[in-house]
Amino acid sequence: MLSAFTYLDMAIRGRCASTVPEKTVESVASTLSVAIPGRGDALAARRSAFGALGGIAVGTGLGVAAALIHRPAPG
């Protein structure tokens, strides 16, 4: 759902996609001394894919954490 609203916003306002996820992937890879394989378009596609997967992981993790915090008390 978030992706749908993001792309709708981009279409309506004519704005470009965010580069934050790709920059985050580069930063994390650099910090961990891990090279992302590929050159040119292949490297850009991998950065974009890893950025999207990172967003999914963060969203899922936050959802799980919220569910654990707000679960009903036993009894």
Stockholm file with secondary structure:
# STOCKHOLM 1.0

chainA/1-75         MLSAFTYLDMAIRGRCASTVPEKTVESVASTLSVAIPGRGDALAARRSAFGALGGIAVGTGLGVAAALIHRPAPG
#=GR chainA/1-75 SS CHHHHHHHHHHHHTCCCCSHHHHHHHHHHHHTTCCCCCCHHHHHHHHHHHHHHHHHHHHHHHHHHHHHHTCCCCC
#=GC SS_cons        CHHHHHHHHHHHHTCCCCSHHHHHHHHHHHHTTCCCCCCHHHHHHHHHHHHHHHHHHHHHHHHHHHHHHTCCCCC
//
